[in-house]
């Protein structure tokens, strides 16, 4: 895992648990038909819906990610996202023992789905951490454990005798290059060098296998050339301190938007970036006030009792 950035563990989830997850994923995806129809009917500027997101950049609209509900069966019953072996591996492989689930979804590739684009899920938060000098050039980099990992669990057989697009990985691309900058791996792939081609692998797997990969690793979904949909369970585990701002955008107030921000080079006042987390909390407070004072909503029906007790002091 440390060298390649990816490892497959066979038979991690039982056939019974896989069957329950597959049934729920199919039910939820079918229930999201109307939301999917809005993406397919209208030329929307966004690819993100309430629970559904389009993950196909080719224009074919054949790859979808649907958020699943952790407090509903089968996940609330135990043995899937909280599987002892799976959580234990996450604690072993990421940078710290206190892990949380930050992604629980199913990714469905429909028949005819083209191959996806190469990408890493997040930028390396340690990319500015200098390592010991290499050959005296002062450009050494240290490979630190990832802030998180992803577990891909096929809900049907992928690859092998079935040409339905197993996930592909660029082995070693989580390792910061000693020279060439953070985009070195991308440039090498675009150049299609012999070395890079030898590091690109597809990982076929049976249902219940967990393919674990470093969230910094470059990967892509394969093309589904079969006549059946290819569903997978997509689980993200991160350390408690890490916040994935690349894939999860917090809501902000209009007042925050009016603050002065920074450009990509770090120029500018930076108040927007400095107060972003506090403003998200303010947004939630304002929304709750609107619901209770204007619409008369009873939020106690939604809030956990332990949260209400903390708020009440």
C-alpha positions as CSV (number, residue, x, y, z in Angstrom):
1,X,0.0,0.0,0.0
2,X,2.8,2.4,0.9
3,X,4.6,1.8,-2.4
4,X,1.8,1.1,-4.9
5,X,-1.0,3.2,-3.2
6,X,-3.6,0.4,-3.7
7,X,-4.3,-3.0,-2.3
8,X,-7.2,-5.5,-2.7
9,X,-8.5,-7.6,0.2
10,X,-10.7,-10.5,-1.0
11,X,-13.9,-11.6,0.8
12,X,-13.8,-8.7,3.2
13,X,-17.6,-8.3,3.3
14,X,-19.9,-11.3,3.4
15,X,-22.1,-12.4,0.6
16,X,-25.1,-11.6,2.8
17,X,-23.9,-8.0,3.5
18,X,-23.1,-7.4,-0.1
19,X,-26.6,-8.6,-1.1
20,X,-28.2,-6.1,1.3
21,X,-26.1,-3.2,0.1
22,X,-26.8,-4.1,-3.5
23,X,-30.5,-4.2,-2.9
24,X,-30.4,-0.8,-1.1
25,X,-28.2,0.7,-3.8
26,X,-30.6,-0.5,-6.6
27,X,-33.6,0.8,-4.7
28,X,-32.1,4.2,-4.0
29,X,-30.8,4.6,-7.5
30,X,-34.2,3.7,-8.9
31,X,-35.9,6.2,-6.5
32,X,-33.6,8.9,-7.8
33,X,-34.9,8.5,-11.3
34,X,-36.7,11.9,-11.3
35,X,-33.5,13.7,-10.1
36,X,-31.5,11.9,-12.8
37,X,-34.1,12.9,-15.3
38,X,-33.5,16.6,-14.5
39,X,-29.8,16.2,-15.3
40,X,-30.6,14.4,-18.6
41,X,-33.4,16.7,-19.7
42,X,-31.9,20.1,-18.9
43,X,-28.5,21.5,-19.7
44,X,-27.6,22.2,-16.0
45,X,-24.6,24.2,-15.0
46,X,-24.0,21.9,-12.0
47,X,-23.3,18.2,-11.8
48,X,-24.3,18.0,-8.2
49,X,-27.8,17.4,-7.0
50,X,-29.3,16.8,-3.5
51,X,-28.0,13.2,-3.3
52,X,-27.1,12.5,-6.9
53,X,-24.0,13.6,-8.8
54,X,-23.0,13.1,-12.4
55,X,-19.5,11.6,-12.6
56,X,-19.2,11.3,-16.4
57,X,-17.4,14.2,-18.0
58,X,-17.7,12.7,-21.6
59,X,-21.2,14.0,-22.1
60,X,-22.7,10.5,-22.2
61,X,-24.2,10.8,-18.7
62,X,-23.6,7.2,-17.9
63,X,-21.7,7.3,-14.6
64,X,-23.6,8.5,-11.4
65,X,-22.7,8.7,-7.7
66,X,-25.6,8.5,-5.2
67,X,-25.2,9.3,-1.5
68,X,-26.5,6.6,0.7
69,X,-28.0,7.2,4.2
70,X,-25.8,5.9,7.0
71,X,-28.6,5.9,9.6
72,X,-30.8,3.6,7.5
73,X,-30.5,-0.2,6.9
74,X,-28.3,-1.9,6.0
75,X,-25.6,0.5,7.3
76,X,-27.4,1.1,10.6
77,X,-27.4,-2.6,11.3
78,X,-23.6,-2.9,11.3
79,X,-21.1,-5.0,9.4
80,X,-20.6,-2.8,6.4
81,X,-19.0,0.7,6.8
82,X,-18.3,-0.2,10.4
83,X,-16.9,-3.7,9.6
84,X,-14.1,-4.3,12.2
85,X,-11.6,-5.5,9.6
86,X,-12.3,-2.5,7.3
87,X,-12.1,0.1,10.0
88,X,-9.0,-1.6,11.4
89,X,-7.2,-1.4,8.1
90,X,-8.2,2.3,7.8
91,X,-6.7,3.0,11.2
92,X,-3.6,1.2,10.3
93,X,-3.0,2.8,6.9
94,X,-4.0,6.5,7.4
95,X,-2.2,9.2,9.4
96,X,-3.8,8.6,12.8
97,X,-6.0,6.1,14.6
98,X,-9.1,8.3,14.9
99,X,-10.9,7.7,11.6
100,X,-14.4,8.8,10.4
101,X,-16.4,7.9,7.4
102,X,-16.7,11.0,5.1
103,X,-18.1,9.3,2.0
104,X,-20.9,6.6,1.8
105,X,-22.2,6.2,-1.7
106,X,-22.8,4.0,-4.6
107,X,-21.2,4.7,-8.0
108,X,-23.2,3.2,-10.9
109,X,-21.8,2.9,-14.4
110,X,-24.6,2.2,-16.9
111,X,-24.1,0.1,-20.0
112,X,-22.1,2.0,-22.6
113,X,-20.4,4.2,-20.0
114,X,-17.0,5.4,-21.5
115,X,-13.8,5.3,-19.6
116,X,-13.4,8.0,-17.0
117,X,-10.7,10.7,-16.6
118,X,-7.6,10.2,-14.6
119,X,-7.6,12.1,-11.3
120,X,-6.7,12.1,-7.6
121,X,-9.6,12.6,-5.1
122,X,-7.7,15.3,-3.2
123,X,-4.6,17.4,-3.4
124,X,-1.8,16.2,-1.1
125,X,-2.2,18.3,2.2
126,X,1.5,17.4,2.9
127,X,2.8,18.6,-0.5
128,X,4.6,21.6,1.1
129,X,6.3,19.4,3.8
130,X,10.0,19.3,2.9
131,X,12.0,16.1,3.2
132,X,15.7,15.4,3.6
133,X,17.9,16.7,0.8
134,X,18.3,14.2,-2.0
135,X,21.8,14.1,-3.6
136,X,22.4,17.4,-2.1
137,X,19.9,19.3,-4.2
138,X,17.6,20.2,-1.4
139,X,14.5,19.0,-3.3
140,X,13.8,15.8,-1.3
141,X,10.2,15.0,-0.3
142,X,8.9,12.8,2.5
143,X,6.0,10.3,1.8
144,X,3.7,10.7,4.8
145,X,0.7,8.4,5.4
146,X,-2.5,9.6,3.6
147,X,-5.1,11.7,5.4
148,X,-7.6,9.2,4.1
149,X,-8.3,6.2,2.0
150,X,-11.1,4.9,-0.2
151,X,-12.6,1.4,-0.1
152,X,-14.2,0.4,-3.4
153,X,-16.4,-2.7,-2.9
154,X,-17.9,-4.2,-6.1
155,X,-21.5,-5.3,-5.7
156,X,-21.2,-7.5,-8.7
157,X,-18.2,-9.1,-10.4
158,X,-16.1,-6.4,-12.1
159,X,-13.5,-7.2,-14.8
160,X,-12.2,-10.6,-15.4
161,X,-14.6,-12.4,-17.7
162,X,-17.0,-9.4,-17.5
163,X,-16.0,-6.3,-19.5
164,X,-17.8,-3.8,-17.3
165,X,-15.0,-1.5,-16.3
166,X,-13.0,-2.2,-13.1
167,X,-11.4,0.8,-11.5
168,X,-7.9,1.6,-12.9
169,X,-5.0,3.0,-10.9
170,X,-1.7,4.7,-11.6
171,X,0.5,2.9,-9.1
172,X,2.9,5.1,-7.1
173,X,1.2,8.4,-8.1
174,X,0.5,9.2,-4.5
175,X,4.3,9.7,-4.0
176,X,5.4,13.3,-4.3
177,X,8.1,13.6,-7.0
178,X,11.5,14.8,-5.9
179,X,11.5,17.2,-8.9
180,X,8.9,18.4,-11.4
181,X,6.2,19.8,-9.1
182,X,2.8,18.5,-8.1
183,X,1.6,18.0,-11.7
184,X,4.5,15.8,-12.7
185,X,2.4,12.6,-12.7
186,X,-0.2,14.2,-14.9
187,X,2.3,15.4,-17.4
188,X,3.9,12.0,-17.5
189,X,0.6,10.4,-18.3
190,X,-0.1,12.9,-21.0
191,X,3.2,12.0,-22.5
192,X,2.3,8.3,-22.4
193,X,5.8,7.2,-21.5
194,X,6.6,3.5,-21.3
195,X,7.2,3.7,-17.6
196,X,3.8,5.3,-16.9
197,X,2.0,2.8,-19.1
198,X,3.6,0.0,-17.1
199,X,2.2,1.5,-13.8
200,X,-1.4,1.7,-15.0
201,X,-3.4,-1.3,-13.8
202,X,-7.0,-2.3,-13.7
203,X,-8.1,-4.3,-10.6
204,X,-10.8,-6.9,-11.4
205,X,-12.6,-8.1,-8.3
206,X,-15.4,-10.3,-7.0
207,X,-18.3,-9.0,-4.9
208,X,-17.2,-8.4,-1.3
209,X,-13.6,-7.6,-2.2
210,X,-12.4,-4.3,-0.8
211,X,-10.0,-2.4,-3.1
212,X,-8.3,0.2,-0.8
213,X,-6.5,3.1,-2.2
214,X,-4.7,6.2,-1.0
215,X,-7.0,9.2,-1.7
216,X,-4.0,11.0,-3.4
217,X,-3.6,8.2,-5.9
218,X,-4.6,8.9,-9.6
219,X,-7.3,6.6,-10.7
220,X,-10.3,6.4,-13.1
221,X,-13.4,4.3,-13.7
222,X,-13.2,1.8,-16.5
223,X,-15.5,1.6,-19.5
224,X,-18.6,-0.5,-19.1
225,X,-19.0,-2.5,-22.3
226,X,-21.4,-5.0,-20.9
227,X,-25.2,-4.9,-21.1
228,X,-25.7,-4.5,-17.3
229,X,-25.2,-1.6,-14.9
230,X,-22.0,-1.9,-12.7
231,X,-22.7,-0.8,-9.1
232,X,-19.9,-0.4,-6.5
233,X,-20.0,0.7,-2.9
234,X,-17.7,3.7,-2.4
235,X,-16.5,4.3,1.2
236,X,-14.2,7.1,2.2
237,X,-12.3,6.9,5.6
238,X,-10.3,10.0,6.8
239,X,-8.7,11.1,10.0
240,X,-10.8,13.3,12.2
241,X,-8.7,16.4,11.6
242,X,-8.9,16.3,7.8
243,X,-11.5,18.2,5.8
244,X,-12.0,17.3,2.2
245,X,-12.7,20.7,0.7
246,X,-12.1,19.5,-2.9
247,X,-15.2,17.3,-3.0
248,X,-17.4,18.7,-0.2
249,X,-18.4,22.4,-0.4
250,X,-19.8,23.9,2.7
251,X,-22.8,26.3,2.5
252,X,-21.9,30.0,3.1
253,X,-23.9,33.2,3.7
254,X,-24.2,36.2,1.4
255,X,-22.2,38.2,3.9
256,X,-19.3,35.8,3.6
257,X,-19.4,36.2,-0.2
258,X,-19.0,39.9,0.2
259,X,-15.7,39.5,2.1
260,X,-12.4,40.0,0.3
261,X,-10.8,36.8,-0.7
262,X,-7.5,35.6,-2.2
263,X,-6.6,34.6,-5.7
264,X,-4.9,31.3,-6.6
265,X,-1.5,32.9,-6.0
266,X,-2.4,33.8,-2.4
267,X,-2.7,37.5,-3.1
268,X,-5.5,39.5,-1.4
269,X,-6.9,40.2,2.0
270,X,-8.0,36.6,2.7
271,X,-10.9,37.3,5.1
272,X,-13.1,35.0,3.2
273,X,-10.8,32.1,3.6
274,X,-10.1,32.9,7.3
275,X,-13.7,33.0,8.3
276,X,-15.0,30.2,6.1
277,X,-15.6,27.6,8.8
278,X,-17.2,30.1,11.2
279,X,-19.5,31.3,8.5
280,X,-20.7,27.8,7.7
281,X,-21.8,27.6,11.3
282,X,-23.5,31.0,11.0
283,X,-25.3,29.8,7.9
284,X,-26.8,26.8,9.8
285,X,-27.9,29.1,12.6
286,X,-29.6,31.5,10.2
287,X,-31.3,28.6,8.4
288,X,-32.6,27.2,11.7
289,X,-33.9,30.6,12.7
290,X,-35.7,30.9,9.4
291,X,-37.3,27.5,9.7
292,X,-38.5,28.0,13.3
293,X,-39.5,31.7,13.3
294,X,-40.9,32.0,9.8
295,X,-42.3,28.5,9.1
296,X,-42.8,27.3,12.6
297,X,-40.8,24.2,12.2
298,X,-40.1,22.0,15.2
299,X,-36.3,21.2,14.9
300,X,-36.4,18.9,17.9
301,X,-37.9,16.2,15.7
302,X,-34.7,16.3,13.6
303,X,-31.9,17.0,16.1
304,X,-30.3,14.2,18.1
305,X,-31.1,14.4,21.8
306,X,-27.5,14.7,22.9
307,X,-27.0,17.7,20.6
308,X,-30.1,19.4,22.0
309,X,-28.9,18.8,25.6
310,X,-25.5,20.4,24.8
311,X,-27.2,23.5,23.2
312,X,-29.5,23.9,26.2
313,X,-26.5,23.8,28.5
